[in-house]
Amino acid sequence: MATQKYSEHYQALVDMGSNGIRLSISDLSPLSARVMPTIYQDRCDISLYDAQYQNGKKVPIAQSIIDDVLKTLLRFRRTCEDYQVPQENIRIVATEATRNAINSTAFRQQIEDATTWKVEMLAKEDEGRIGAMGVASSFVSIRGLVMDLGGGSVQMTWMISENGVVKTSPKGSVSFPYGAAAMMRRLDEAGVEGHEPLRREMSANFEKALQDLDIPESLTRMADEAGGWILYLSGGGFRGWGYILMSLHSVNPYPIPIINGFRVPRTSFLPNVEEYSNPETTFRISSRRASQVPAVTFLIKALAQSIPSISYIHFAQGGIREGLLFTSLPSDVRARHPLLTATQPYAPPSTPSLFRLLRDSIPPPRQLDSSEDSSILLNSPDFHISVVHLLYAHSSYPKDISAAAALRSTTTGILGNAHGLSHTDRALLALVMCERWGGELSPTDEQYLLKMQELAGPHASWWAKYIGRVASGIAELFPAGVLTKREAVGVSVVSGWSAADEIEFTITHELEELDSAVEVWRHGMEKVGKKKNWIGGRGGWGIKVVTDVIRR
């Protein structure tokens, strides 16, 4: 049962989409609002789009379907009462399928009569804009094209989202009648001989949309310099495609079973999935989604013809629900890095002093370490502060499983539900925190570690190991995460590079009681640089670490 203190920040939302009805209660308390924690969620598998077609003809939504919807909403109303959600914080929003229903007015009136909730109808343009905001909530920043695939339609726009400010086309989004369910019907009606004309129609409409959206010159220039557009995809049909691509990924089994933040290059985006034998056996692919795979495939191929210069594709969980919630947040909250927000509840008392020690332990990056993943590890203050936040999060775990729990903390552990994290964030933080707890794993967890390292690559994996060893040493010195003023000025670290491209790591301190802990830290740093501990062993990748301790 929720307390009044927390329930005042609860937001209940019903998203009546074309393919299903999503019901949720989210906690928008100020400290955690950026990651929009979900405290309850459910989905009613009623397709309001399919309910309007019989034998190829459009019909009103049947009363039996309406009755099922009402039962679902009344059950959710009881759930809202149990969670003490304020009435003014409950919204029910409907999109295209409800908007275009023959008996839309009567349908919405029955809902209001039964629940007292008035259905908010989103206009076509608002649907695209709010869906785009849901995508914006799913990433730290965005610069590219955004598409949202529903059951009845697909929306397209451009987006620049940085520091909490979201910009999209002043014309809103362009809507096409090419949703997953709609495409199934169109393909069936067209027959095989009609597929090519339909593909040409779709490609032409996509090309025209790119011209009509008034894409900023800065985005076009970025796409030219990067070798193509970055495409951000949301909606159930696209997410289903993403799960299929996960199952076909070169890192197999893919270690992060979360669609948000999954990224693939263009070459992986267009495999011949018509030959993919059993999509219904793929993780998170329902039989309904499996039946829509040919239609989504057709859509994607038409899209690829109209936008040949696509470099990377990012998949987002965010949609109408997340967009409505994200839109309600102040810009300073939207600007906060989701990793910082998600880890903040675990922050130790002396976070600033601990962060200084961690930061000073990381040598300046070299050109060799300029990859995106290595850059995050070496250059990102947000990432480093998040590591400090989690230094003691698994202190209560038995030693047998502390490293394993930390390794899985970003997928099925304490950060599993954090919205807005990329797979890069999840993989790197998991590797760092595993090493922070010594990195000793059971055979089962060892295999999972290897997959995470394969995903991150050898350079980033070694740097994660290095930073994890730094974190372990800091926690050894200050096991409660508390530094007195004397300790804050009495311990310092200097790191840099030798002429032989070795890391020089020097601890300086003046506190006799820390002698043994400092020696443990020094020895740990030296070990991480030994060839037998490199990623891939002696023939793998790593850097020698030369250590020293100065006792003042």
Secondary structure, 3 states (H helix, E strand, C coil): CCCHHHHCCEEEEEEECCCCEEEEEEECCCCCHHHCCEEEEEEECCCCCHHHEECCEECCCCHHHHHHHHHHHHHHHHHHHHCCCCHHHEEEEECHHHHCCCCHHHHHHHHHHHHCCCEEECCHHHHHHHHHHHHHCCCCCEEEEEEEECCCCEEEEEEEEECCEEEECCCCCEEECCCHHHHHHHHHHHCHHHHHHHHHHHHHHHHHHHHHCCCCHHHHHHHHHHCCEEEEEECHHHHHHHHHHHHCCCCCCCCCCCCCCCEEEHHHHCCCHHHCCCHHHCCCCCHHHHHHHHHHHHHHHHHHHHCCCEEEEEECCCCHHHHHHHHCCCHHHHCCCHHHHHHHHHCCCCHHHHHHHHHHCCCCCCHHHCCHHHHHHHHCHHHHHHHHHCCCCCCCCCHHHHHHHHHCCCCCCCCCCCCCCCHHHHHHHHHHHHHHCCCCCCHHHHHHHHHHHHHHCHHHHHHHHHHHHHHHHHHHHCCCCCCCHHHHHHEEEEEEECCCCCEEEEEEECCHHHHHHHHHHHHHHHHHCCHHHCECHHHCECCCEEEEEEEC
